[in-house]
Amino acid sequence: MSQNRRNYQQAAYDKNRRDAKGRRQAEYIYGNTVRKVDFGWEEAPMRRPDPKVRKNRERARHMSAGYVLFLAAALLACGWILVNYIQLQSELTALTKTVARRESELNQIRLSNDEDYNRIISSIDLEEIRRVAMGELGMVYAEEGQIVTYDGKSSDYMRKVSGNGK
């Protein structure tokens, strides 16, 4: 029995070798075109699937009304979120531009204010103020007894309500 099996295997081996040798010689092609080569592969016979498997596949192909509604709701939610996100982004851009414009205006106003302040300070003549205060208004420097010092414990202000009757 093993002898028959060995002979059968040897015969199959020899046949495959002859076929392969013939294929190798036939595969060499002259020219620039390639002919369709048949490798001798066979398609597996079509098996009918199990009825349970077929039923599950058919069920998977069809979408139920609930699943379609869920997908529609998810799509609407995504659309609403994206529209709101884009609106927020545009508002943020507009606010950023407004802040930048107002900061620019503030810097221009500060620059103008500093220029006006420096012009006013440079135009003040302290000697002229002293001359007018002492000569025309009769003001004098304070003497030793007229100066009152006060130590404030808080950052509030204070008023002097009593004095020498003036």
SVG drawing of the C-alpha trace seen along z (x, -y; Angstrom):
<svg xmlns="http://www.w3.org/2000/svg" viewBox="-38 -143 50 145">
<polyline fill="none" stroke="black" stroke-width="0.4" points="0.0,0.0 2.8,-2.4 4.4,-1.5 1.3,-2.6 1.2,-5.9 4.9,-6.5 4.4,-5.8 1.4,-8.1 3.4,-10.9 6.3,-10.4 4.1,-10.6 2.5,-13.8 5.9,-15.3 7.1,-14.4 4.0,-15.8 4.3,-19.0 8.0,-19.3 7.2,-18.8 4.4,-21.3 6.6,-23.9 9.4,-23.3 7.0,-23.8 5.6,-26.9 9.1,-28.3 9.9,-27.8 6.5,-29.2 6.8,-32.3 9.8,-33.7 8.3,-36.3 9.9,-38.2 8.9,-41.8 7.4,-44.5 4.0,-43.1 3.0,-40.7 0.4,-38.1 -2.1,-37.0 -0.5,-34.3 -2.7,-31.6 -1.3,-30.4 -3.8,-27.5 -5.5,-28.8 -9.0,-27.6 -11.6,-29.4 -12.9,-27.6 -16.4,-26.3 -19.1,-28.7 -20.5,-27.4 -23.9,-28.3 -23.6,-30.0 -25.4,-28.8 -29.0,-30.1 -28.2,-31.8 -25.1,-33.6 -27.2,-34.6 -29.9,-36.0 -27.4,-38.0 -25.8,-39.4 -29.2,-40.5 -30.1,-42.1 -26.8,-43.9 -27.4,-45.3 -30.7,-46.9 -30.9,-49.9 -33.8,-50.2 -35.8,-53.4 -34.4,-54.0 -30.9,-53.8 -31.6,-56.2 -33.2,-58.6 -30.2,-58.3 -27.8,-59.1 -30.0,-62.0 -30.0,-63.4 -26.3,-63.0 -25.8,-64.7 -28.0,-67.7 -26.2,-68.0 -22.8,-68.0 -24.0,-70.6 -25.4,-72.8 -22.2,-72.5 -20.1,-73.4 -22.3,-76.5 -22.1,-77.7 -18.3,-77.2 -17.9,-79.2 -20.1,-82.0 -18.0,-82.1 -14.8,-82.2 -16.1,-85.1 -17.2,-87.0 -13.8,-86.4 -12.1,-87.7 -14.4,-90.8 -13.8,-91.4 -10.0,-91.0 -10.1,-93.6 -12.1,-95.9 -9.8,-95.6 -6.8,-96.2 -8.5,-99.3 -9.4,-100.7 -5.8,-100.0 -4.5,-102.0 -6.9,-104.9 -5.9,-104.7 -2.2,-104.9 -2.8,-107.9 -4.8,-109.7 -2.1,-109.0 0.6,-110.3 -1.5,-113.4 -2.1,-113.8 1.6,-113.5 2.5,-116.0 -0.1,-118.5 1.1,-117.9 4.7,-118.4 3.8,-121.6 1.9,-123.0 4.6,-122.1 7.3,-123.7 5.2,-126.9 4.8,-127.3 7.1,-129.9 7.4,-129.3 9.1,-132.6 6.1,-134.4 3.7,-132.5 5.7,-133.3 5.8,-137.0 2.0,-137.2 1.2,-135.2 3.4,-137.3 3.0,-140.7 -0.5,-140.9 -2.3,-138.3 -0.4,-139.0 0.5,-135.4 3.5,-134.7 5.4,-131.6 4.1,-129.6 5.8,-130.1 6.8,-127.5 3.6,-127.5 1.3,-127.3 2.4,-123.9 0.4,-121.0 1.5,-117.4 -0.9,-114.4 0.0,-110.7 -2.8,-108.9 -3.2,-105.2 -5.5,-104.5 -5.4,-105.4 -8.4,-107.7 -8.4,-111.4 -9.0,-114.0 -10.6,-117.4 -9.8,-120.1 -13.1,-121.4 -12.0,-123.6 -9.3,-126.2 -8.6,-129.8 -12.1,-130.9 -11.7,-131.6"/>
</svg>
